[in-house]
Amino acid sequence: MISRAVRAFGVLCLCPFVAVAQDTIPQGVRVGLTYDPSSRPGVFITAVGGPAGDSVRAILARDLDFGDRLTVISAEAGPPPTGAINYALYAKLTASAIVQASVTPQGSLHVAVHDVAGKRVLNVGDFAFGTAATYSSAWRMAVHRASDEVERWVTSTRGIAATRVLYVRDQRLYIVDSDGANLTPVGVGGTALSPAWHPTGRYVAYTQMADDGTHIVVRDIISGQGRRVPDLGGSNVTPAFSPDGSTLVYSAGDDGTDLYAVSPFGSEAPRRVTVGHGSPSSSPTFSPDGRKIAFTSGRLGHPEVYITDADGTNAELLTEKAAVEQPYRTDPDWSPDGRNVAFTSQEGPNLQVMMINVRDRKVRQLTGDARNENPSWAPDARHIVFTSTRSGAKQLWVLDTESGRTRQLTRGAGVARQAAWSPRMEQP
């Protein structure tokens, strides 16, 4: 969050998001509790006052649970919501922090977090709903931002609730919130594949299949306006934005493909990045500093993941040849902290999601049940969204790479695949 974590615009709507934390604690107040890093601090969310308070509490609880850094204590275990804070009682409930929230008459969510051991207020913030209607996409995003700040106040690491996932279902684009709510079609028309987010969160790029071939389209999801970037004929697929948003790299060619770079909003001719001598190169992904690109190439006669400087020099093999008859490594995605590249690998009879450390080249298998592919990192460099058949049909699942916990993100008819996790959705 992306880092890909940059300023972003509201998605689709419909209208830009306006919620932003306003720190009301004096300077010098420490953020983050002191706790055993091998544990997950317990958090108790008290009853939320004001309109839709129960829904706000439910969203906060779900967001903090899905972040996998905190343990949300059941509301039924707590004391009545009235009266002074009884820190000793909450300590007996194993709570390290208490979250108090209320919807104010001024149209904001007021949140205070208490440090139970320190018997004090840790931090306070207000998250404006603006003119958003209750339960609307923008209203929910304001609550998600509050959740992310609560997680930061308690653990010193910002959450990922205020993010969205762009994906393909039956060759059409959709966006869904990180908790699986607010499924929204992207009105691109026709067949769309291999979507990618611009680091602002306002634009997306994707492959459009048309009668005259495949093209790369950049679309403003606020205005709905889209434009084709200059292409080279033949195949034009798998776009990826640079971290600063000034460059779009994609795969293009006819007899073999290479990576080409172009301005996503300009009209200059594409610049060649890789030279594959007739072998296919595709699926580029930038390092967070923008200096390198990981990509898939078949220059060894089978797909492997390579790394090159952003200008195409110093290409080197990242994934070593697998001890299988037909090695297959593809779909790389560089983690926002720069440490790892996730990718798809043929492991036995099925595809699985793997992770390789860029520095020491140690490989870790992240999935094992059914067929799993197309990984995309969340902004926290800890969670991955991927396509899996573990529920029967291909659906999107989210994996916590530290604990191994998984949860299903999409449901319903049709095949869900080729997910791209958004940057954090900030105030424009």
For each residue, the residues with C-beta under 8 A, 3 or more apart:
1: 4 5 160 163 336 378 379 380 421 422 423 424
2: 5 6 197 199 243 336 379 421 422 423 424
3: 6 243 288 336 337 379 423
4: 1 197 199 243 288 336 379 423
5: 1 2 336 379 423 424
6: 2 3 199 200 201 243 245 423 426
7: 200 426 427 428
8: 199 200 201 202 422 423 424 425 426 428
9: 16 17 200 201 202 222 425 428
10: 13 14 15 16 17 137 138 141 222 425 428
11: 137 164 175 184 201 221 422 425
12: 137 175 184 186 221 222
13: 10 16 137 138 222
14: 10 137 138
15: 10 131 132 138
16: 9 10 13 222 427 428
17: 9 10 138 141 142 425 426 427 428
18: 128 129 130 132 138 142 427
19: 109 127 128 129 130 138 141 142 145 146 427
20: 127 128 145 426 427
21: 125 126 127 145 146 149
22: 125 126 127 128
23: 123 124 125
24: 124 125 126
25: 29 121 123 124
26: 29
27:
28:
29: 25 26 122 123
30: 122
31: 122 123 152 153 156
32: 152 153 154 155 156
33: 41 96 97 115 117 122 154 155
34: 117
35: 39 41 96
36: 39
37:
38:
39: 35 36
40: 68 69 70 71
41: 33 35 69 70 71 96 97 154 155
42: 70 71 72 73 93 94 95 96 97
43: 64 70 71 72 73 95 96 97 98 99 150 154
44: 72 73 75 77 78 90 93 95 97 98 99
45: 48 57 60 61 64 72 75 98 99 101
46: 78 81 98 99 100 101
47: 53 57 75 81
48: 45 53 54 56 57 60 101 102 103
49: 53 101 102 103
50: 53 56 102 103 104 105
51: 103 134
52: 55 56 103 134 135
53: 47 48 49 50 56 57 102 103
54: 48 57 58
55: 52 58 59 135
56: 48 50 52 53 59 60 101 103 109 143
57: 45 47 48 53 54 60 61 75 101
58: 54 55 61 62
59: 55 56 62 63 140 143 144 147 179
60: 45 48 56 57 63 64 99 101 143 146 147 150
61: 45 57 58 64 65 72 75
62: 58 59 65 66 179
63: 59 60 66 67 143 144 147 148 151 159 161 179
64: 43 45 60 61 67 70 72 147 150 151 159
65: 61 62 68 70 72
66: 62 63 161 178 179 398 407
67: 63 64 70 147 151 159 160 161
68: 40 65 382 383 400 402 403 405
69: 40 41 151 155 157 159
70: 40 41 42 43 64 65 67 97 151 154 155
71: 40 41 42 43 94
72: 42 43 44 45 61 64 65
73: 42 43 44 77 78 93 94 95
74: 77 78
75: 44 45 47 57 61 78
76:
77: 44 73 74 93
78: 44 46 73 74 75 81 90 93
79: 83 86 89 90
80: 83
81: 46 47 78
82:
83: 79 80 86
84:
85: 90 98 114
86: 79 83 89 90
87: 90 91 114 116 119
88: 91 92
89: 79 86 92 93
90: 44 78 79 85 86 87 93 95 98 116
91: 87 88 94 95 116 117
92: 88 89
93: 42 44 73 77 78 89 90
94: 42 71 73 91
95: 42 43 44 73 90 91 98 116
96: 33 35 41 42 43 115 116 117 154
97: 33 41 42 43 44 70 113 114 115 116 122 153 154
98: 43 44 45 46 85 90 95 113 114 116
99: 43 44 45 46 60 111 112 113 114 150
100: 46 111 112 113 114
101: 45 46 48 49 56 57 60 109 110 111 112 146
102: 48 49 50 53 109 110
103: 48 49 50 51 52 53 56 108 109 110
104: 50 107 108 109 110 126
105: 50
106:
107: 104 128 129 130 131
108: 103 104 126 127 128 129
109: 19 56 101 102 103 104 126 127 129 142 143 146
110: 101 102 103 104 124 125 126
111: 99 100 101 124 125 126 127 146 149 150
112: 99 100 101 121 123 124
113: 97 98 99 100 121 122 123 124 150 153 154
114: 85 87 97 98 99 100 120 121 122
115: 33 96 97 118 119 120 121 122
116: 87 90 91 95 96 97 98 119
117: 33 34 91 96
118: 115 122
119: 87 115 116
120: 114 115
121: 25 112 113 114 115 124
122: 29 30 31 33 97 113 114 115 118 153 154
123: 23 25 29 31 112 113 149 153
124: 23 24 25 110 111 112 113 121
125: 21 22 23 24 110 111 146 149
126: 21 22 24 104 108 109 110 111
127: 19 20 21 22 108 109 111 142 143 145 146 149
128: 18 19 20 22 107 108 142
129: 18 19 107 108 109 132 138 139 142
130: 18 19 107 138 142
131: 15 107
132: 15 18 129 136 137 138 139 142
133: 136 139
134: 51 52 139
135: 52 55 139 140
136: 132 133 139 140
137: 10 11 12 13 14 132 140 141 177 182 184
138: 10 13 14 15 17 18 19 129 130 132 141 142
139: 129 132 133 134 135 136 142 143
140: 59 135 136 137 143 144 177 181 182
141: 10 17 19 137 138 144 145 162 177 425
142: 17 18 19 109 127 128 129 130 132 138 139 145 146
143: 56 59 60 63 109 127 139 140 146 147
144: 59 63 140 141 147 148 161 162 163 177 178 179
145: 19 20 21 127 141 142 148 149 161 162 425
146: 19 21 60 101 109 111 125 127 142 143 149 150
147: 59 60 63 64 67 143 144 150 151 159 161 162
148: 63 144 145 151 152 158 159 160 161 162 424
149: 21 111 123 125 127 145 146 152 153 158 159
150: 43 60 64 99 111 113 146 147 153 154 159
151: 63 64 67 69 70 147 148 154 155 157 158 159
152: 31 32 148 149 155 156 157 158 159
153: 31 32 97 113 122 123 149 150
154: 32 33 41 43 70 96 97 113 122 150 151
155: 32 33 41 69 70 151 152
156: 31 32 152
157: 69 151 152 380
158: 148 149 151 152 380 424
159: 63 64 67 69 147 148 149 150 151 152 162 380
160: 1 67 148 163 178 378 379 380 383 424
161: 63 66 67 144 145 147 148 178 179
162: 141 144 145 147 148 159 178 424 425
163: 1 144 160 177 178 378 379 421 422 423 424 425
164: 11 175 176 177 178 422 425
165: 175 176 177 178 376 385 396 409 419 420 421 422
166: 173 174 175 186 195 196 197 204 419 420 422
167: 173 174 175 176 195 396 410 416 417 418 419 420
168: 171 172 173 174 192 193 194 195 416 417 418
169: 172 174 410 414 415 416 417
170: 414 415
171: 168 191 192 193 209
172: 168 169 185 186 188 191 192
173: 166 167 168 185 186 188 192 195 204 206
174: 166 167 168 169 183 184 185 186
175: 11 12 164 165 166 167 182 183 184 186 221
176: 164 165 167 180 181 182 183 184 409 410
177: 137 140 141 144 163 164 165 180 181 182
178: 66 144 160 161 162 163 164 165 378 398 409 421
179: 59 62 63 66 144 161
180: 176 177 408 409 410 411
181: 140 176 177
182: 137 140 175 176 177
183: 174 175 176 410
184: 11 12 137 174 175 176
185: 172 173 174
186: 12 166 172 173 174 175 192 204 219 221
187: 224
188: 172 173 192 206 208 217 219 226
189:
190: 208 209 210
191: 171 172 208 209
192: 168 171 172 173 186 188 195 206 207 208 209 217
193: 168 171 206 207 209 237 418
194: 168 206 207 237 238 239 418
195: 166 167 168 173 192 204 205 206 418 420
196: 166 204 205 206 239 240 241 420
197: 2 4 166 201 203 204 241 420 421 422 423
198: 201 202 203 204 205 218 241 245 264
199: 2 4 6 8 241 243 244 245 423
200: 6 7 8 9 203 245 423
201: 6 8 9 11 197 198 422 423 424 425 426
202: 8 9 198 220 221 222 428
203: 197 198 200 218 219 220 221 245 264
204: 166 173 186 195 196 197 198 218 219 221 420
205: 195 196 198 216 217 218 219 229 239 240 241 248 250 264
206: 173 188 192 193 194 195 196 216 217 219 239
207: 192 193 194 214 215 216 217 236 237 238 239
208: 188 190 191 192 214 215 216 217 228
209: 171 190 191 192 193 214
210: 190 213 214 215
211:
212:
213: 210 233 234 235 236
214: 207 208 209 210 235 236 237
215: 207 208 210 228 229 231 236
216: 205 206 207 208 228 229 231 236 237 239 248 250
217: 188 192 205 206 207 208 226 227 228 229
218: 198 203 204 205 226 227 229 248 264 265
219: 186 188 203 204 205 206 224 225 226 227
220: 202 203 223 224 225 226
221: 11 12 175 186 202 203 204 224
222: 9 10 12 13 16 202
223: 220
224: 187 219 220 221
225: 219 220
226: 188 217 218 219 220
227: 217 218 219 265
228: 208 215 216 217 231
229: 205 215 216 217 218 239 248 250 262 263 264 270
230: 262 267 268 269 270
231: 215 216 228 236 252 270
232: 236 252 253 260 270
233: 213 254
234: 213 252 253 254 257
235: 213 214 251 252 253 254 257
236: 207 213 214 215 216 231 232 250 251 252
237: 193 194 207 214 216 250 251 252 257 282
238: 194 207 250 251 282 283 284
239: 194 196 205 206 207 216 229 248 249 250
240: 196 205 248 249 250 283 284 285 286 293
241: 196 197 198 199 205 245 247 248 264 286
242: 245 246 247 248 249 286 290 310
243: 2 3 4 6 199 286 287 288 289 290
244: 199 247 290
245: 6 198 199 200 203 241 242 264
246: 242 263 264
247: 241 242 244 261 262 263 264
248: 205 216 218 229 239 240 241 242 261 262 263 264
249: 239 240 242 259 260 261 262 273 284 286 293
250: 205 216 229 236 237 238 239 240 259 260 262 284
251: 235 236 237 238 257 258 259 260 280 281 282 283 284
252: 231 232 234 235 236 237 257 258 259 260 270
253: 232 234 235 256 257 258 280
254: 233 234 235
255: 278
256: 253 276 277 278 279 280
257: 234 235 237 251 252 253 276 280 281 282
258: 251 252 253 272 273 274 275 276 281
259: 249 250 251 252 272 273 274 281 282 284 293 295 312
260: 232 249 250 251 252 270 271 272 273
261: 247 248 249 270 271 273
262: 229 230 247 248 249 250 266 268 269 270 271
263: 229 246 247 248 266 267 268
264: 198 203 205 218 229 241 245 246 247 248
265: 218 227
266: 262 263
267: 230 263
268: 230 262 263
269: 230 262
270: 229 230 231 232 252 260 261 262
271: 260 261 262
272: 258 259 260 275 312
273: 249 258 259 260 261 284 293 308 310 311 312
274: 258 259 281 295 297 308 312 315
275: 258 272 312
276: 256 257 258 279 280 281 297 298 299
277: 256 299
278: 255 256
279: 256 276 297 298 299
280: 251 253 256 257 276 296 297 298 303
281: 251 257 258 259 274 276 295 296 297 298 299
282: 237 238 251 257 259 295 296 297 330
283: 238 240 251 295 296 330 331 332
284: 238 240 249 250 251 259 273 293 294 295
285: 240 293 294 295 332 333 334 341
286: 240 241 242 243 249 290 292 293 310 334
287: 243 290 291 292 293 294 334 338
288: 3 4 243 334 335 336 337 338
289: 243 292 338
290: 242 243 244 286 287 310
291: 287 309 310
292: 286 287 289 307 308 309 310
293: 240 249 259 273 284 285 286 287 307 308 309 310
294: 284 285 287 305 306 307 318 332 334 341
295: 259 274 281 282 283 284 285 305 306 308 332
296: 280 281 282 283 303 304 305 306 329 330 331 332
297: 274 276 279 280 281 282 300 303 304 306
298: 276 279 280 281 301 302 303 304
299: 276 277 279 281 306
300: 297 304 317 321
301: 298
302: 298 326 327 328
303: 280 296 297 298 327 328 329 330
304: 296 297 298 300 317 318 319 321 327 329
305: 294 295 296 317 318 319 329 330 332 341 343 356
306: 294 295 296 297 299 315 316 317 318
307: 292 293 294 315 316 318 358
308: 273 274 292 293 295 312 313 314 315 316
309: 291 292 293 312 313 314 315
310: 242 273 286 290 291 292 293
311: 273
312: 259 272 273 274 275 308 309 315
313: 308 309
314: 308 309
315: 274 306 307 308 309 312
316: 306 307 308
317: 300 304 305 306 320
318: 294 304 305 306 307 332 341 356 358 361
319: 304 305 322 329 343 345 356 363
320: 317 361
321: 300 304 327
322: 319 327 328 329 345 346
323:
324: 327 346 347
325:
326: 302 346
327: 302 303 304 321 322 324 346
328: 302 303 322 344 345 346 351
329: 296 303 304 305 319 322 343 344 345 346 354
330: 282 283 296 303 305 343 344
331: 283 296 343 344 373 374 375
332: 283 285 294 295 296 305 318 341 342 343
333: 285 341 342 343 375 376 377 384
334: 285 286 287 288 294 338 340 341 377
335: 288 338 339 340 341 342 377 381
336: 1 2 3 4 5 288 377 378 379 380 381
337: 3 288 340 381
338: 287 288 289 334 335 358
339: 335 357 358 359 381
340: 334 335 337 355 356 357 358 381
341: 285 294 305 318 332 333 334 335 355 356 358
342: 332 333 335 353 354 355 366 375 376 377 384
343: 305 319 329 330 331 332 333 353 354 355 356 375
344: 328 329 330 331 351 352 353 354 372 373 374 375
345: 319 322 328 329 351 352 353 354 365
346: 322 324 326 327 328 329 350 351 352
347: 324 350 351 352 354 365
348:
349:
350: 346 347 370 371 372
351: 328 344 345 346 347 371 372 373
352: 344 345 346 347 365 366 367 368 372 373
353: 342 343 344 345 365 366 367 372 373 375 384 386 399
354: 329 342 343 344 345 347 363 364 365 366
355: 340 341 342 343 363 364 366 401
356: 305 318 319 340 341 343 361 362 363 364
357: 339 340 360 361 362 363 364
358: 307 318 338 339 340 341 361
359: 339
360: 357
361: 318 320 356 357 358
362: 356 357
363: 319 354 355 356 357
364: 354 355 356 357
365: 345 347 352 353 354 368
366: 342 352 353 354 355 372 375 384 399 401
367: 352 353 372 386 388 399
368: 352 365
369: 372 388 390
370: 350 388 389 390
371: 350 351 388 389 394
372: 344 350 351 352 353 366 367 369 386 387 388 389 390 397
373: 331 344 351 352 353 386 387 388 417
374: 331 344 386 387 417 418 419
375: 331 333 342 343 344 353 366 384 385 386
376: 165 333 342 384 385 386 419 420 421
377: 333 334 335 336 342 381 383 384 421
378: 1 160 163 178 336 381 382 383 384 385 398 421
379: 1 2 3 4 5 160 163 336 421 422 423 424
380: 1 157 158 159 160 336 383
381: 335 336 337 339 340 377 378
382: 68 378 400 401 402
383: 68 160 377 378 380 398 399 400 401 421
384: 333 342 353 366 375 376 377 378 398 399 401
385: 165 375 376 378 396 397 398 399 409 419 421
386: 353 367 372 373 374 375 376 396 397 399 419
387: 372 373 374 394 395 396 397 416 417 418 419
388: 367 369 370 371 372 373 391 394 395 396 397
389: 370 371 372 392 393 394
390: 369 370 372 397
391: 388 395 408
392: 389
393: 389 414 415
394: 371 387 388 389 415 416 417
395: 387 388 391 408 409 410 411 416
396: 165 167 385 386 387 388 408 409 410 416 417 419
397: 372 385 386 387 388 390 406 407 408 409
398: 66 178 378 383 384 385 406 407 408 409
399: 353 366 367 383 384 385 386 404 405 406
400: 68 382 383 403 404 405 406
401: 355 366 382 383 384 404
402: 68 382
403: 68 400
404: 399 400 401
405: 68 399 400
406: 397 398 399 400
407: 66 397 398
408: 180 391 395 396 397 398 411
409: 165 176 178 180 385 395 396 397 398
410: 167 169 176 180 183 395 396 416
411: 180 395 408
412:
413:
414: 169 170 393
415: 169 170 393 394
416: 167 168 169 387 394 395 396 410 419
417: 167 168 169 373 374 387 394 396
418: 167 168 193 194 195 374 387
419: 165 166 167 374 376 385 386 387 396 416
420: 165 166 167 195 196 197 204 376
421: 1 2 163 165 178 197 376 377 378 379 383 385
422: 1 2 8 11 163 164 165 166 197 201 379 425
423: 1 2 3 4 5 6 8 163 197 199 200 201 379 426
424: 1 2 5 8 148 158 160 162 163 201 379
425: 8 9 10 11 17 141 145 162 163 164 201 422
426: 6 7 8 17 20 201 423
427: 7 16 17 18 19 20
428: 7 8 9 10 16 17 202
